[in-house]
Amino acid sequence: MRTNLTAGDRVLLDRYIESVLLRFGDNRINLGSATEELAQTFVRVAQGDDKVIDHMRGVVEAGDDA
């Protein structure tokens, strides 16, 4: 599996991972939910899902509302 990310996509990926981990750290989601979220997103990237960038952006933009 190989996926090419643009520089902007890489910044978004970092922010997405941080968002999920912060939600876990703040006890807004449990470890299982955080793991499932990250795993499903990485699978979507590997499958070439063209909507995964929108999903990651949505998680980041949801911020404290998630």
N, CA, C and O of each residue as an XYZ file, in Angstrom:
264
protein
N       0.852     -1.159      0.000
C       0.000      0.000      0.000
C       0.899      1.224      0.000
O       1.801      1.349      0.829
N       0.647      2.111     -0.924
C       1.390      3.360     -0.992
C       0.428      4.480     -1.340
O      -0.356      4.372     -2.283
N       0.495      5.536     -0.581
C      -0.378      6.671     -0.810
C       0.463      7.933     -0.800
O       1.305      8.123      0.078
N       0.236      8.778     -1.762
C       0.948     10.048     -1.821
C       0.060     11.138     -1.246
O      -1.091     11.299     -1.651
N       0.608     11.878     -0.305
C      -0.111     12.990      0.298
C       0.599     14.285     -0.065
O       1.829     14.352     -0.058
N      -0.165     15.290     -0.376
C       0.427     16.612     -0.616
C       0.872     17.177      0.730
O       0.526     16.643      1.783
N       1.631     18.244      0.684
C       2.063     18.887      1.930
C       0.856     19.330      2.747
O       0.846     19.186      3.970
N      -0.154     19.865      2.086
C      -1.371     20.286      2.783
C      -2.117     19.115      3.385
O      -2.650     19.213      4.490
N      -2.158     17.992      2.653
C      -2.804     16.790      3.184
C      -2.070     16.284      4.407
O      -2.698     15.814      5.355
N      -0.750     16.373      4.401
C       0.047     15.900      5.532
C      -0.224     16.744      6.772
O      -0.315     16.212      7.879
N      -0.352     18.047      6.593
C      -0.695     18.932      7.719
C      -2.075     18.557      8.252
O      -2.269     18.473      9.465
N      -3.029     18.331      7.360
C      -4.372     17.930      7.764
C      -4.342     16.593      8.499
O      -5.015     16.435      9.517
N      -3.571     15.632      7.995
C      -3.461     14.330      8.652
C      -2.941     14.486     10.072
O      -3.474     13.873     10.997
N      -1.914     15.294     10.255
C      -1.372     15.535     11.600
C      -2.431     16.144     12.515
O      -2.599     15.709     13.654
N      -3.139     17.143     12.017
C      -4.183     17.799     12.825
C      -5.319     16.832     13.143
O      -5.868     16.858     14.245
N      -5.673     15.979     12.180
C      -6.721     14.974     12.391
C      -6.320     14.009     13.514
O      -7.107     13.756     14.427
N      -5.108     13.477     13.445
C      -4.642     12.547     14.479
C      -4.631     13.245     15.834
O      -5.073     12.673     16.831
N      -4.132     14.470     15.874
C      -4.125     15.228     17.125
C      -5.544     15.415     17.663
O      -5.767     15.295     18.868
N      -6.494     15.705     16.794
C      -7.881     15.905     17.218
C      -8.457     14.652     17.858
O      -9.104     14.716     18.903
N      -8.216     13.515     17.220
C      -8.726     12.253     17.773
C      -8.054     11.964     19.117
O      -8.726     11.582     20.075
N      -6.754     12.141     19.190
C      -6.043     11.867     20.440
C      -6.440     12.834     21.549
O      -6.536     12.436     22.711
N      -6.671     14.096     21.205
C      -7.123     15.059     22.215
C      -8.505     14.689     22.748
O      -8.764     14.823     23.944
N      -9.383     14.230     21.880
C     -10.713     13.794     22.340
C     -10.589     12.608     23.287
O     -11.310     12.512     24.280
N      -9.672     11.715     22.968
C      -9.427     10.583     23.864
C      -8.838     11.077     25.189
O      -9.275     10.659     26.261
N      -7.859     11.956     25.110
C      -7.225     12.483     26.316
C      -8.181     13.257     27.205
O      -8.019     13.287     28.425
N      -9.181     13.886     26.591
C     -10.188     14.640     27.338
C     -11.356     13.767     27.780
O     -12.338     14.271     28.324
N     -11.253     12.459     27.548
C     -12.295     11.490     27.904
C     -13.620     11.740     27.188
O     -14.681     11.380     27.697
N     -13.558     12.362     25.998
C     -14.780     12.530     25.217
C     -15.074     11.306     24.373
O     -16.218     11.070     23.985
N     -14.033     10.521     24.086
C     -14.197      9.212     23.442
C     -13.290      8.232     24.165
O     -12.291      8.622     24.768
N     -13.649      6.947     24.099
C     -12.821      5.950     24.769
C     -11.750      5.423     23.814
O     -11.739      5.764     22.631
N     -10.856      4.591     24.338
C      -9.751      4.071     23.544
C     -10.243      3.290     22.333
O      -9.683      3.416     21.243
N     -11.281      2.489     22.514
C     -11.825      1.708     21.407
C     -12.344      2.588     20.290
O     -12.105      2.311     19.115
N     -13.056      3.649     20.647
C     -13.592      4.563     19.641
C     -12.483      5.312     18.913
O     -12.548      5.499     17.698
N     -11.467      5.738     19.653
C     -10.339      6.438     19.035
C      -9.601      5.515     18.068
O      -9.257      5.910     16.953
N      -9.365      4.295     18.505
C      -8.682      3.318     17.665
C      -9.488      3.022     16.412
O      -8.937      2.969     15.313
N     -10.789      2.828     16.573
C     -11.658      2.545     15.428
C     -11.670      3.708     14.444
O     -11.591      3.497     13.234
N     -11.768      4.924     14.948
C     -11.765      6.112     14.089
C     -10.489      6.177     13.268
O     -10.534      6.352     12.050
N      -9.349      6.036     13.938
C      -8.073      6.122     13.229
C      -7.911      4.984     12.224
O      -7.487      5.209     11.091
N      -8.248      3.764     12.639
C      -8.094      2.607     11.755
C      -8.974      2.724     10.518
O      -8.517      2.466      9.405
N     -10.230      3.109     10.705
C     -11.133      3.245      9.553
C     -10.638      4.315      8.584
O     -10.742      4.153      7.368
N     -10.106      5.395      9.118
C      -9.613      6.462      8.256
C      -8.391      6.007      7.476
O      -8.275      6.304      6.287
N      -7.480      5.293      8.122
C      -6.301      4.807      7.408
C      -6.684      3.784      6.339
O      -6.067      3.746      5.274
N      -7.680      2.965      6.607
C      -8.163      2.027      5.591
C      -8.733      2.798      4.404
O      -8.479      2.450      3.251
N      -9.496      3.833      4.688
C     -10.085      4.648      3.608
C      -8.992      5.296      2.762
O      -9.115      5.360      1.539
N      -7.925      5.779      3.400
C      -6.807      6.352      2.654
C      -6.184      5.283      1.760
O      -5.928      5.527      0.580
N      -5.945      4.114      2.316
C      -5.327      3.025      1.559
C      -6.194      2.590      0.385
O      -5.673      2.176     -0.651
N      -7.490      2.679      0.537
C      -8.412      2.291     -0.532
C      -8.599      3.392     -1.570
O      -9.266      3.187     -2.584
N      -8.013      4.556     -1.318
C      -8.130      5.662     -2.259
C      -9.470      6.362     -2.218
O      -9.893      6.958     -3.208
N     -10.146      6.295     -1.069
C     -11.454      6.949     -0.902
C     -11.293      8.456     -1.086
O     -10.565      9.107     -0.336
N     -11.974      9.001     -2.083
C     -11.820     10.429     -2.374
C     -12.543     11.332     -1.381
O     -12.408     12.553     -1.460
N     -13.297     10.773     -0.462
C     -14.013     11.573      0.545
C     -13.283     11.607      1.891
O     -13.725     12.294      2.811
N     -12.177     10.879      2.015
C     -11.500     10.776      3.310
C     -10.906     12.118      3.744
O     -10.868     12.412      4.939
N     -10.450     12.926      2.807
C      -9.911     14.240      3.167
C     -11.019     15.099      3.769
O     -10.792     15.808      4.750
N     -12.208     15.039      3.190
C     -13.352     15.777      3.740
C     -13.687     15.278      5.142
O     -14.016     16.074      6.022
N     -13.605     13.974      5.351
C     -13.883     13.399      6.673
C     -12.874     13.922      7.701
O     -13.258     14.366      8.783
N     -11.593     13.869      7.360
C     -10.564     14.333      8.292
C     -10.751     15.820      8.595
O     -10.634     16.247      9.743
N     -11.038     16.591      7.568
C     -11.260     18.028      7.756
C     -12.459     18.263      8.680
O     -12.419     19.148      9.535
N     -13.514     17.479      8.514
C     -14.700     17.595      9.358
C     -14.406     17.299     10.809
O     -14.911     17.983     11.699
N     -13.595     16.288     11.058
C     -13.215     15.948     12.444
C     -12.428     17.090     13.057
O     -12.680     17.481     14.197
N     -11.484     17.623     12.311
C     -10.663     18.734     12.821
C     -11.521     19.962     13.069
O     -11.405     20.602     14.114
N     -12.384     20.294     12.114
C     -13.200     21.503     12.236
C     -14.258     21.388     13.326
O     -14.701     22.403     13.864
N     -14.670     20.163     13.659
C     -15.665     19.981     14.707
C     -15.109     20.435     16.060
O     -15.854     20.876     16.935
N     -13.814     20.321     16.211
C     -13.159     20.778     17.436
C     -13.844     20.295     18.687
O     -14.054     19.095     18.865
N     -14.194     21.224     19.558
C     -14.811     20.886     20.841
C     -16.246     20.412     20.697
O     -16.821     19.896     21.655
N     -16.832     20.575     19.526
C     -18.226     20.153     19.322
C     -18.356     18.661     19.111
O     -19.462     18.121     19.146
N     -17.228     17.982     18.891
C     -17.279     16.542     18.601
C     -17.390     15.736     19.867
O     -17.444     14.507     19.814
